[in-house]
Amino acid sequence: MTLAFISHSDVGRHDNGWNHPEHVGRVRAITRALRYHPELFTTLEHVEGGHASEDALALAHDRNYIARVRDTAAAGGGRFDADTVASEGSWDAATAGAGCVLEAVDRALDGRNRRSFAAVRPPGHHALRAQAMGFCLFGNVAIAAHHARARGARRVLIVDWDVHHGNGTQALVEHEPDIHFVSMHQWPWYPGSGAADDRGPHGSVWNAPMAAGLAASRYRETLLAAVDAATDGWTPDLVLISAGFDSLAGDPLGGFTLELDDVGVLTRALVERAERWCGGRVVSALEGGYAPERVGAAVIAHLEGLR
């Protein structure tokens, strides 16, 4: 089984400015790290994804909002909130990012690549149906989950280990009882959502809010316990990972203590479960992570686990 590494040159066109924590250097650090691991680089299937169509984006987003993002970029850019901006290239970047994750889902469901990692930006898990938020324009993973269901996957599991709660993903999938969402995140922390008793309208949400500065084992055990609770008597056909590497120790926007070995442990644990559940079909997409060299190293550990 060949692991696919999916990206697109246009993801670099979203320009927050180099003083913004979410910049193109995050993805460049990943490609740089891969060059230092030729034994891994040569085993990957390198795929250039396409651009998500507006119909695909509308699986999760309001069409008027989609048009607003498109038109804002076409006009040269603009600010959606204090943290989230669009530049001239943001439409191409955001549609390419979503398109790469959709490509990964298609490959998993078609049997071409059971597992893929999508190196994309801007991230997506804070984007709401009609609102940009937290550096995010479109909910890449939420769109992918709805796409998978439209493709015939009956049940989809989303696991979000970004240090920030995936409020956007939750909002975009919680109305679908056959999409289960698990989020482990720092509490209290931006965006202030994700309480443990927030299970969503169908009980299909498992939030695991955690304090900063705990032993790494606590985070690993808590996340996997939530995954096991979310799949108790319920078997997914596809696993999606919102891979936020701001959960690593030393990230400037988080306070978790995970190290590279922990990334490998969590990845392998999810792959092992996916092998039992759904033939090993796992699609992972980059979310946060704001210490670029750490992001690059973490992606290497993640890819090794996905293999």
Phi and psi restraints in degrees (value plus and minus 20) as a CYANA .aco file:
   2 THR   PHI    -113.5   -73.5
   2 THR   PSI     108.9   148.9
   3 LEU   PHI    -100.1   -60.1
   3 LEU   PSI     111.2   151.2
   4 ALA   PHI    -114.5   -74.5
   4 ALA   PSI     116.3   156.3
   5 PHE   PHI    -130.5   -90.5
   5 PHE   PSI      93.4   133.4
   6 ILE   PHI    -136.7   -96.7
   6 ILE   PSI     109.3   149.3
   7 SER   PHI    -174.6  -134.6
   7 SER   PSI    -193.3  -153.3
   8 HIS   PHI    -174.8  -134.8
   8 HIS   PSI     120.1   160.1
   9 SER   PHI     -80.0   -40.0
   9 SER   PSI     -45.9    -5.9
  10 ASP   PHI     -91.1   -51.1
  10 ASP   PSI     -35.4     4.6
  11 VAL   PHI     -84.4   -44.4
  11 VAL   PSI     -38.0     2.0
  12 GLY   PHI     -99.7   -59.7
  12 GLY   PSI     -25.7    14.3
  13 ARG   PHI    -105.8   -65.8
  13 ARG   PSI     -30.4     9.6
  14 HIS   PHI     -98.9   -58.9
  14 HIS   PSI      97.2   137.2
  15 ASP   PHI    -139.9   -99.9
  15 ASP   PSI      81.1   121.1
  16 ASN   PHI    -106.0   -66.0
  16 ASN   PSI     -29.3    10.7
  17 GLY   PHI      73.4   113.4
  17 GLY   PSI     127.1   167.1
  18 TRP   PHI     -90.3   -50.3
  18 TRP   PSI     -34.1     5.9
  19 ASN   PHI    -103.4   -63.4
  19 ASN   PSI     -30.0    10.0
  20 HIS   PHI    -102.6   -62.6
  20 HIS   PSI     120.6   160.6
  21 PRO   PHI     -83.7   -43.7
  21 PRO   PSI     -45.6    -5.6
  22 GLU   PHI    -119.2   -79.2
  22 GLU   PSI      75.7   115.7
  23 HIS   PHI    -154.0  -114.0
  23 HIS   PSI     150.8   190.8
  24 VAL   PHI     -83.9   -43.9
  24 VAL   PSI     -40.3    -0.3
  25 GLY   PHI     -79.7   -39.7
  25 GLY   PSI     -42.4    -2.4
  26 ARG   PHI     -83.7   -43.7
  26 ARG   PSI     -65.4   -25.4
  27 VAL   PHI     -95.5   -55.5
  27 VAL   PSI     -56.6   -16.6
  28 ARG   PHI     -82.5   -42.5
  28 ARG   PSI     -53.2   -13.2
  29 ALA   PHI     -85.1   -45.1
  29 ALA   PSI     -51.6   -11.6
  30 ILE   PHI     -88.5   -48.5
  30 ILE   PSI     -69.1   -29.1
  31 THR   PHI     -84.7   -44.7
  31 THR   PSI     -54.2   -14.2
  32 ARG   PHI     -85.3   -45.3
  32 ARG   PSI     -63.5   -23.5
  33 ALA   PHI     -82.8   -42.8
  33 ALA   PSI     -57.8   -17.8
  34 LEU   PHI     -83.4   -43.4
  34 LEU   PSI     -54.6   -14.6
  35 ARG   PHI     -84.7   -44.7
  35 ARG   PSI     -46.9    -6.9
  36 TYR   PHI    -106.7   -66.7
  36 TYR   PSI     -18.2    21.8
  37 HIS   PHI    -150.6  -110.6
  37 HIS   PSI      46.2    86.2
  38 PRO   PHI     -81.3   -41.3
  38 PRO   PSI     -48.5    -8.5
  39 GLU   PHI     -86.1   -46.1
  39 GLU   PSI     -48.9    -8.9
  40 LEU   PHI    -105.1   -65.1
  40 LEU   PSI     -65.5   -25.5
  41 PHE   PHI     -72.9   -32.9
  41 PHE   PSI     -63.6   -23.6
  42 THR   PHI     -96.1   -56.1
  42 THR   PSI     -33.2     6.8
  43 THR   PHI    -112.5   -72.5
  43 THR   PSI     -29.4    10.6
  44 LEU   PHI    -105.0   -65.0
  44 LEU   PSI     129.2   169.2
  45 GLU   PHI    -112.2   -72.2
  45 GLU   PSI      94.4   134.4
  46 HIS   PHI    -109.6   -69.6
  46 HIS   PSI     101.4   141.4
  47 VAL   PHI    -145.6  -105.6
  47 VAL   PSI     112.5   152.5
  48 GLU   PHI    -113.5   -73.5
  48 GLU   PSI      96.7   136.7
  49 GLY   PHI     -92.7   -52.7
  49 GLY   PSI     156.5   196.5
  50 GLY   PHI    -126.2   -86.2
  50 GLY   PSI    -190.6  -150.6
  51 HIS   PHI    -117.6   -77.6
  51 HIS   PSI     114.8   154.8
  52 ALA   PHI     -87.2   -47.2
  52 ALA   PSI     118.5   158.5
  53 SER   PHI     -97.2   -57.2
  53 SER   PSI     145.1   185.1
  54 GLU   PHI     -84.3   -44.3
  54 GLU   PSI     -52.1   -12.1
  55 ASP   PHI     -83.6   -43.6
  55 ASP   PSI     -59.6   -19.6
  56 ALA   PHI     -86.7   -46.7
  56 ALA   PSI     -64.0   -24.0
  57 LEU   PHI     -79.6   -39.6
  57 LEU   PSI     -54.4   -14.4
  58 ALA   PHI     -92.0   -52.0
  58 ALA   PSI     -26.0    14.0
  59 LEU   PHI     -81.6   -41.6
  59 LEU   PSI     -44.8    -4.8
  60 ALA   PHI    -148.2  -108.2
  60 ALA   PSI     -39.5     0.5
  61 HIS   PHI    -140.0  -100.0
  61 HIS   PSI     133.3   173.3
  62 ASP   PHI     -88.1   -48.1
  62 ASP   PSI     116.1   156.1
  63 ARG   PHI     -85.5   -45.5
  63 ARG   PSI     -52.4   -12.4
  64 ASN   PHI     -86.4   -46.4
  64 ASN   PSI     -56.5   -16.5
  65 TYR   PHI     -88.1   -48.1
  65 TYR   PSI     -62.7   -22.7
  66 ILE   PHI     -75.5   -35.5
  66 ILE   PSI     -65.8   -25.8
  67 ALA   PHI     -83.3   -43.3
  67 ALA   PSI     -55.0   -15.0
  68 ARG   PHI     -85.1   -45.1
  68 ARG   PSI     -62.4   -22.4
  69 VAL   PHI     -83.6   -43.6
  69 VAL   PSI     -65.6   -25.6
  70 ARG   PHI     -79.6   -39.6
  70 ARG   PSI     -67.2   -27.2
  71 ASP   PHI     -92.1   -52.1
  71 ASP   PSI     -53.2   -13.2
  72 THR   PHI     -83.8   -43.8
  72 THR   PSI     -64.1   -24.1
  73 ALA   PHI     -84.8   -44.8
  73 ALA   PSI     -62.4   -22.4
  74 ALA   PHI     -83.5   -43.5
  74 ALA   PSI     -47.6    -7.6
  75 ALA   PHI    -105.7   -65.7
  75 ALA   PSI     -15.4    24.6
  76 GLY   PHI      84.3   124.3
  76 GLY   PSI     -23.5    16.5
  77 GLY   PHI      95.6   135.6
  77 GLY   PSI     154.3   194.3
  78 GLY   PHI     154.7   194.7
  78 GLY   PSI     154.6   194.6
  79 ARG   PHI    -127.5   -87.5
  79 ARG   PSI     111.0   151.0
  80 PHE   PHI    -112.5   -72.5
  80 PHE   PSI     -58.2   -18.2
  81 ASP   PHI    -174.2  -134.2
  81 ASP   PSI    -191.9  -151.9
  82 ALA   PHI     -81.3   -41.3
  82 ALA   PSI     -47.3    -7.3
  83 ASP   PHI    -126.4   -86.4
  83 ASP   PSI     -37.9     2.1
  84 THR   PHI    -141.0  -101.0
  84 THR   PSI     100.9   140.9
  85 VAL   PHI    -148.6  -108.6
  85 VAL   PSI     144.0   184.0
  86 ALA   PHI    -142.5  -102.5
  86 ALA   PSI     119.6   159.6
  87 SER   PHI    -129.6   -89.6
  87 SER   PSI    -199.3  -159.3
  88 GLU   PHI     -78.0   -38.0
  88 GLU   PSI     -53.1   -13.1
  89 GLY   PHI    -113.8   -73.8
  89 GLY   PSI     -14.2    25.8
  90 SER   PHI     -89.5   -49.5
  90 SER   PSI     -54.4   -14.4
  91 TRP   PHI     -82.1   -42.1
  91 TRP   PSI     -67.1   -27.1
  92 ASP   PHI     -83.6   -43.6
  92 ASP   PSI     -60.0   -20.0
  93 ALA   PHI     -86.1   -46.1
  93 ALA   PSI     -67.2   -27.2
  94 ALA   PHI     -88.8   -48.8
  94 ALA   PSI     -58.8   -18.8
  95 THR   PHI     -91.5   -51.5
  95 THR   PSI     -52.6   -12.6
  96 ALA   PHI     -87.6   -47.6
  96 ALA   PSI     -61.7   -21.7
  97 GLY   PHI     -80.2   -40.2
  97 GLY   PSI     -69.1   -29.1
  98 ALA   PHI     -82.9   -42.9
  98 ALA   PSI     -60.1   -20.1
  99 GLY   PHI     -83.5   -43.5
  99 GLY   PSI     -55.2   -15.2
 100 CYS   PHI     -84.4   -44.4
 100 CYS   PSI     -60.3   -20.3
 101 VAL   PHI     -90.1   -50.1
 101 VAL   PSI     -56.9   -16.9
 102 LEU   PHI     -83.3   -43.3
 102 LEU   PSI     -60.7   -20.7
 103 GLU   PHI     -78.8   -38.8
 103 GLU   PSI     -62.1   -22.1
 104 ALA   PHI     -83.3   -43.3
 104 ALA   PSI     -61.1   -21.1
 105 VAL   PHI     -83.0   -43.0
 105 VAL   PSI     -65.8   -25.8
 106 ASP   PHI     -79.6   -39.6
 106 ASP   PSI     -62.2   -22.2
 107 ARG   PHI     -85.8   -45.8
 107 ARG   PSI     -58.5   -18.5
 108 ALA   PHI     -85.4   -45.4
 108 ALA   PSI     -65.9   -25.9
 109 LEU   PHI     -92.3   -52.3
 109 LEU   PSI     -49.5    -9.5
 110 ASP   PHI    -103.2   -63.2
 110 ASP   PSI     -32.6     7.4
 111 GLY   PHI      66.4   106.4
 111 GLY   PSI     -12.2    27.8
 112 ARG   PHI     -94.2   -54.2
 112 ARG   PSI     -62.6   -22.6
 113 ASN   PHI    -162.2  -122.2
 113 ASN   PSI      91.2   131.2
 114 ARG   PHI     -84.9   -44.9
 114 ARG   PSI     -49.0    -9.0
 115 ARG   PHI    -152.8  -112.8
 115 ARG   PSI     124.3   164.3
 116 SER   PHI    -166.6  -126.6
 116 SER   PSI     133.4   173.4
 117 PHE   PHI    -142.3  -102.3
 117 PHE   PSI     110.4   150.4
 118 ALA   PHI    -126.5   -86.5
 118 ALA   PSI      94.0   134.0
 119 ALA   PHI    -109.1   -69.1
 119 ALA   PSI      73.7   113.7
 120 VAL   PHI    -151.3  -111.3
 120 VAL   PSI     139.1   179.1
 121 ARG   PHI    -179.5  -139.5
 121 ARG   PSI     135.5   175.5
 122 PRO   PHI     -85.8   -45.8
 122 PRO   PSI     140.3   180.3
 123 PRO   PHI     -85.9   -45.9
 123 PRO   PSI     157.0   197.0
 124 GLY   PHI    -153.7  -113.7
 124 GLY   PSI     -34.0     6.0
 125 HIS   PHI     -98.6   -58.6
 125 HIS   PSI     -22.0    18.0
 126 HIS   PHI    -119.9   -79.9
 126 HIS   PSI     -33.0     7.0
 127 ALA   PHI     -85.7   -45.7
 127 ALA   PSI     111.3   151.3
 128 LEU   PHI    -117.4   -77.4
 128 LEU   PSI     156.6   196.6
 129 ARG   PHI     -78.1   -38.1
 129 ARG   PSI     -59.1   -19.1
 130 ALA   PHI    -154.0  -114.0
 130 ALA   PSI      11.4    51.4
 131 GLN   PHI    -175.5  -135.5
 131 GLN   PSI     110.7   150.7
 132 ALA   PHI     -96.0   -56.0
 132 ALA   PSI     132.3   172.3
 133 MET   PHI    -186.6  -146.6
 133 MET   PSI     123.8   163.8
 134 GLY   PHI      35.6    75.6
 134 GLY   PSI      25.8    65.8
 135 PHE   PHI      58.0    98.0
 135 PHE   PSI     -23.4    16.6
 136 CYS   PHI    -126.7   -86.7
 136 CYS   PSI     117.4   157.4
 137 LEU   PHI    -125.3   -85.3
 137 LEU   PSI     -69.1   -29.1
 138 PHE   PHI    -148.2  -108.2
 138 PHE   PSI     124.7   164.7
 139 GLY   PHI    -100.4   -60.4
 139 GLY   PSI      63.4   103.4
 140 ASN   PHI     -72.3   -32.3
 140 ASN   PSI     -69.0   -29.0
 141 VAL   PHI     -93.9   -53.9
 141 VAL   PSI     -58.4   -18.4
 142 ALA   PHI     -83.5   -43.5
 142 ALA   PSI     -63.4   -23.4
 143 ILE   PHI     -78.5   -38.5
 143 ILE   PSI     -64.4   -24.4
 144 ALA   PHI     -82.3   -42.3
 144 ALA   PSI     -58.0   -18.0
 145 ALA   PHI     -83.8   -43.8
 145 ALA   PSI     -65.2   -25.2
 146 HIS   PHI     -86.5   -46.5
 146 HIS   PSI     -56.7   -16.7
 147 HIS   PHI     -82.8   -42.8
 147 HIS   PSI     -63.4   -23.4
 148 ALA   PHI     -80.7   -40.7
 148 ALA   PSI     -61.2   -21.2
 149 ARG   PHI     -84.0   -44.0
 149 ARG   PSI     -61.1   -21.1
 150 ALA   PHI     -85.2   -45.2
 150 ALA   PSI     -48.3    -8.3
 151 ARG   PHI    -100.3   -60.3
 151 ARG   PSI     -26.1    13.9
 152 GLY   PHI      93.4   133.4
 152 GLY   PSI     -21.6    18.4
 153 ALA   PHI     -91.0   -51.0
 153 ALA   PSI      98.9   138.9
 154 ARG   PHI     -92.0   -52.0
 154 ARG   PSI     -59.4   -19.4
 155 ARG   PHI    -153.3  -113.3
 155 ARG   PSI     113.3   153.3
 156 VAL   PHI    -148.3  -108.3
 156 VAL   PSI     111.4   151.4
 157 LEU   PHI    -126.5   -86.5
 157 LEU   PSI     109.6   149.6
 158 ILE   PHI    -131.8   -91.8
 158 ILE   PSI     108.3   148.3
 159 VAL   PHI    -138.8   -98.8
 159 VAL   PSI     100.1   140.1
 160 ASP   PHI    -136.8   -96.8
 160 ASP   PSI      92.7   132.7
 161 TRP   PHI    -131.0   -91.0
 161 TRP   PSI      -4.6    35.4
 162 ASP   PHI     -77.5   -37.5
 162 ASP   PSI     129.0   169.0
 163 VAL   PHI     -88.5   -48.5
 163 VAL   PSI     -38.3     1.7
 164 HIS   PHI    -122.0   -82.0
 164 HIS   PSI     124.3   164.3
 165 HIS   PHI     -81.3   -41.3
 165 HIS   PSI     115.9   155.9
 166 GLY   PHI    -101.6   -61.6
 166 GLY   PSI      45.9    85.9
 167 ASN   PHI     -82.2   -42.2
 167 ASN   PSI     -57.0   -17.0
 168 GLY   PHI     -87.2   -47.2
 168 GLY   PSI     -67.0   -27.0
 169 THR   PHI     -78.2   -38.2
 169 THR   PSI     -66.5   -26.5
 170 GLN   PHI     -76.9   -36.9
 170 GLN   PSI     -67.9   -27.9
 171 ALA   PHI     -82.6   -42.6
 171 ALA   PSI     -51.2   -11.2
 172 LEU   PHI    -106.4   -66.4
 172 LEU   PSI     -32.9     7.1
 173 VAL   PHI    -144.5  -104.5
 173 VAL   PSI     -31.7     8.3
 174 GLU   PHI     -88.1   -48.1
 174 GLU   PSI     -35.7     4.3
 175 HIS   PHI    -100.8   -60.8
 175 HIS   PSI     -26.7    13.3
 176 GLU   PHI    -123.7   -83.7
 176 GLU   PSI      85.6   125.6
 177 PRO   PHI     -84.1   -44.1
 177 PRO   PSI     -38.9     1.1
 178 ASP   PHI    -116.8   -76.8
 178 ASP   PSI      -7.6    32.4
 179 ILE   PHI    -134.5   -94.5
 179 ILE   PSI      92.5   132.5
 180 HIS   PHI    -117.1   -77.1
 180 HIS   PSI     116.3   156.3
 181 PHE   PHI    -141.8  -101.8
 181 PHE   PSI     106.0   146.0
 182 VAL   PHI    -139.0   -99.0
 182 VAL   PSI     107.1   147.1
 183 SER   PHI    -153.3  -113.3
 183 SER   PSI     103.2   143.2
 184 MET   PHI    -125.7   -85.7
 184 MET   PSI     109.8   149.8
 185 HIS   PHI    -174.9  -134.9
 185 HIS   PSI     140.3   180.3
 186 GLN   PHI     -93.4   -53.4
 186 GLN   PSI     119.2   159.2
 187 TRP   PHI    -158.7  -118.7
 187 TRP   PSI     113.1   153.1
 188 PRO   PHI    -101.9   -61.9
 188 PRO   PSI     120.5   160.5
 189 TRP   PHI    -182.8  -142.8
 189 TRP   PSI     147.0   187.0
 190 TYR   PHI     -75.8   -35.8
 190 TYR   PSI     117.1   157.1
 191 PRO   PHI    -115.7   -75.7
 191 PRO   PSI      -5.7    34.3
 192 GLY   PHI      67.1   107.1
 192 GLY   PSI     -11.8    28.2
 193 SER   PHI    -129.5   -89.5
 193 SER   PSI     158.9   198.9
 194 GLY   PHI      72.5   112.5
 194 GLY   PSI      16.8    56.8
 195 ALA   PHI     -85.5   -45.5
 195 ALA   PSI     132.7   172.7
 196 ALA   PHI     -81.6   -41.6
 196 ALA   PSI     -51.0   -11.0
 197 ASP   PHI    -107.4   -67.4
 197 ASP   PSI     -16.8    23.2
 198 ASP   PHI    -106.3   -66.3
 198 ASP   PSI      77.8   117.8
 199 ARG   PHI    -123.9   -83.9
 199 ARG   PSI     -20.5    19.5
 200 GLY   PHI      60.0   100.0
 200 GLY   PSI     147.8   187.8
 201 PRO   PHI     -86.8   -46.8
 201 PRO   PSI     -42.2    -2.2
 202 HIS   PHI    -132.2   -92.2
 202 HIS   PSI     -12.5    27.5
 203 GLY   PHI      48.1    88.1
 203 GLY   PSI       6.8    46.8
 204 SER   PHI    -122.8   -82.8
 204 SER   PSI      -5.4    34.6
 205 VAL   PHI    -139.9   -99.9
 205 VAL   PSI     113.8   153.8
 206 TRP   PHI    -143.9  -103.9
 206 TRP   PSI      79.1   119.1
 207 ASN   PHI    -113.4   -73.4
 207 ASN   PSI     116.7   156.7
 208 ALA   PHI    -147.2  -107.2
 208 ALA   PSI      60.9   100.9
 209 PRO   PHI     -93.3   -53.3
 209 PRO   PSI     116.2   156.2
 210 MET   PHI    -154.2  -114.2
 210 MET   PSI     126.9   166.9
 211 ALA   PHI     -91.7   -51.7
 211 ALA   PSI     136.8   176.8
 212 ALA   PHI     -94.5   -54.5
 212 ALA   PSI     138.3   178.3
 213 GLY   PHI      57.2    97.2
 213 GLY   PSI      -6.2    33.8
 214 LEU   PHI    -100.7   -60.7
 214 LEU   PSI     146.9   186.9
 215 ALA   PHI     -81.4   -41.4
 215 ALA   PSI     121.9   161.9
 216 ALA   PHI     -76.1   -36.1
 216 ALA   PSI     -54.7   -14.7
 217 SER   PHI     -80.6   -40.6
 217 SER   PSI     -51.9   -11.9
 218 ARG   PHI     -83.9   -43.9
 218 ARG   PSI     -62.1   -22.1
 219 TYR   PHI     -87.6   -47.6
 219 TYR   PSI     -64.2   -24.2
 220 ARG   PHI     -79.0   -39.0
 220 ARG   PSI     -70.3   -30.3
 221 GLU   PHI     -83.9   -43.9
 221 GLU   PSI     -59.8   -19.8
 222 THR   PHI     -86.7   -46.7
 222 THR   PSI     -64.7   -24.7
 223 LEU   PHI     -82.3   -42.3
 223 LEU   PSI     -67.1   -27.1
 224 LEU   PHI     -88.3   -48.3
 224 LEU   PSI     -52.7   -12.7
 225 ALA   PHI     -84.4   -44.4
 225 ALA   PSI     -59.6   -19.6
 226 ALA   PHI     -86.8   -46.8
 226 ALA   PSI     -59.9   -19.9
 227 VAL   PHI     -80.9   -40.9
 227 VAL   PSI     -64.0   -24.0
 228 ASP   PHI     -86.8   -46.8
 228 ASP   PSI     -56.5   -16.5
 229 ALA   PHI     -85.5   -45.5
 229 ALA   PSI     -59.6   -19.6
 230 ALA   PHI     -89.1   -49.1
 230 ALA   PSI     -41.3    -1.3
 231 THR   PHI    -132.8   -92.8
 231 THR   PSI      -9.1    30.9
 232 ASP   PHI     -88.2   -48.2
 232 ASP   PSI      90.7   130.7
 233 GLY   PHI      53.0    93.0
 233 GLY   PSI      -4.6    35.4
 234 TRP   PHI    -164.4  -124.4
 234 TRP   PSI      96.0   136.0
 235 THR   PHI    -129.3   -89.3
 235 THR   PSI      97.3   137.3
 236 PRO   PHI     -95.5   -55.5
 236 PRO   PSI     132.8   172.8
 237 ASP   PHI    -112.5   -72.5
 237 ASP   PSI     -32.7     7.3
 238 LEU   PHI    -178.0  -138.0
 238 LEU   PSI     121.5   161.5
 239 VAL   PHI    -133.9   -93.9
 239 VAL   PSI     107.9   147.9
 240 LEU   PHI    -131.6   -91.6
 240 LEU   PSI     114.5   154.5
 241 ILE   PHI    -134.4   -94.4
 241 ILE   PSI     104.8   144.8
 242 SER   PHI    -109.1   -69.1
 242 SER   PSI      77.6   117.6
 243 ALA   PHI    -110.8   -70.8
 243 ALA   PSI      68.7   108.7
 244 GLY   PHI    -116.0   -76.0
 244 GLY   PSI      96.1   136.1
 245 PHE   PHI    -113.4   -73.4
 245 PHE   PSI      -6.4    33.6
 246 ASP   PHI     -96.6   -56.6
 246 ASP   PSI     -21.2    18.8
 247 SER   PHI    -101.7   -61.7
 247 SER   PSI     -22.0    18.0
 248 LEU   PHI     -99.6   -59.6
 248 LEU   PSI     128.9   168.9
 249 ALA   PHI     -76.2   -36.2
 249 ALA   PSI     117.5   157.5
 250 GLY   PHI      69.8   109.8
 250 GLY   PSI     -22.7    17.3
 251 ASP   PHI     -87.5   -47.5
 251 ASP   PSI     117.3   157.3
 252 PRO   PHI     -87.9   -47.9
 252 PRO   PSI     -35.9     4.1
 253 LEU   PHI    -131.5   -91.5
 253 LEU   PSI      -5.0    35.0
 254 GLY   PHI    -169.7  -129.7
 254 GLY   PSI     151.4   191.4
 255 GLY   PHI    -150.7  -110.7
 255 GLY   PSI      -1.8    38.2
 256 PHE   PHI     -98.0   -58.0
 256 PHE   PSI     151.2   191.2
 257 THR   PHI    -143.3  -103.3
 257 THR   PSI      -3.2    36.8
 258 LEU   PHI     -84.2   -44.2
 258 LEU   PSI     125.3   165.3
 259 GLU   PHI    -135.7   -95.7
 259 GLU   PSI     157.8   197.8
 260 LEU   PHI     -80.1   -40.1
 260 LEU   PSI     -59.4   -19.4
 261 ASP   PHI     -80.9   -40.9
 261 ASP   PSI     -55.0   -15.0
 262 ASP   PHI     -87.2   -47.2
 262 ASP   PSI     -56.8   -16.8
 263 VAL   PHI     -79.2   -39.2
 263 VAL   PSI     -65.1   -25.1
 264 GLY   PHI     -82.7   -42.7
 264 GLY   PSI     -62.5   -22.5
 265 VAL   PHI     -82.2   -42.2
 265 VAL   PSI     -67.9   -27.9
 266 LEU   PHI     -84.7   -44.7
 266 LEU   PSI     -61.7   -21.7
 267 THR   PHI     -81.9   -41.9
 267 THR   PSI     -68.6   -28.6
 268 ARG   PHI     -83.3   -43.3
 268 ARG   PSI     -56.7   -16.7
 269 ALA   PHI     -83.4   -43.4
 269 ALA   PSI     -59.8   -19.8
 270 LEU   PHI     -91.1   -51.1
 270 LEU   PSI     -58.4   -18.4
 271 VAL   PHI     -82.9   -42.9
 271 VAL   PSI     -63.7   -23.7
 272 GLU   PHI     -80.7   -40.7
 272 GLU   PSI     -61.2   -21.2
 273 ARG   PHI     -86.6   -46.6
 273 ARG   PSI     -62.2   -22.2
 274 ALA   PHI     -83.2   -43.2
 274 ALA   PSI     -53.3   -13.3
 275 GLU   PHI     -81.1   -41.1
 275 GLU   PSI     -57.7   -17.7
 276 ARG   PHI     -94.9   -54.9
 276 ARG   PSI     -56.9   -16.9
 277 TRP   PHI    -101.5   -61.5
 277 TRP   PSI     -67.6   -27.6
 278 CYS   PHI    -167.2  -127.2
 278 CYS   PSI      14.9    54.9
 279 GLY   PHI      49.6    89.6
 279 GLY   PSI      -0.7    39.3
 280 GLY   PHI      61.8   101.8
 280 GLY   PSI      -1.1    38.9
 281 ARG   PHI     -97.9   -57.9
 281 ARG   PSI      90.9   130.9
 282 VAL   PHI    -155.3  -115.3
 282 VAL   PSI     109.3   149.3
 283 VAL   PHI    -139.6   -99.6
 283 VAL   PSI     104.6   144.6
 284 SER   PHI    -137.9   -97.9
 284 SER   PSI     121.7   161.7
 285 ALA   PHI    -153.2  -113.2
 285 ALA   PSI     119.8   159.8
 286 LEU   PHI     -85.8   -45.8
 286 LEU   PSI     112.5   152.5
 287 GLU   PHI    -132.7   -92.7
 287 GLU   PSI    -131.3   -91.3
 288 GLY   PHI    -105.0   -65.0
 288 GLY   PSI    -190.0  -150.0
 289 GLY   PHI     106.2   146.2
 289 GLY   PSI      87.7   127.7
 290 TYR   PHI    -143.3  -103.3
 290 TYR   PSI      -3.8    36.2
 291 ALA   PHI    -135.3   -95.3
 291 ALA   PSI      72.5   112.5
 292 PRO   PHI     -71.3   -31.3
 292 PRO   PSI     -64.0   -24.0
 293 GLU   PHI     -85.8   -45.8
 293 GLU   PSI     -54.7   -14.7
 294 ARG   PHI     -87.3   -47.3
 294 ARG   PSI     -57.8   -17.8
 295 VAL   PHI     -81.0   -41.0
 295 VAL   PSI     -66.0   -26.0
 296 GLY   PHI     -78.6   -38.6
 296 GLY   PSI     -66.5   -26.5
 297 ALA   PHI     -85.0   -45.0
 297 ALA   PSI     -58.5   -18.5
 298 ALA   PHI     -86.0   -46.0
 298 ALA   PSI     -58.6   -18.6
 299 VAL   PHI     -84.2   -44.2
 299 VAL   PSI     -57.7   -17.7
 300 ILE   PHI     -79.5   -39.5
 300 ILE   PSI     -67.3   -27.3
 301 ALA   PHI     -82.1   -42.1
 301 ALA   PSI     -58.5   -18.5
 302 HIS   PHI     -86.1   -46.1
 302 HIS   PSI     -66.3   -26.3
 303 LEU   PHI     -81.9   -41.9
 303 LEU   PSI     -60.6   -20.6
 304 GLU   PHI     -79.9   -39.9
 304 GLU   PSI     -60.2   -20.2
 305 GLY   PHI     -88.4   -48.4
 305 GLY   PSI     -56.0   -16.0
 306 LEU   PHI     -90.7   -50.7
 306 LEU   PSI     -46.2    -6.2
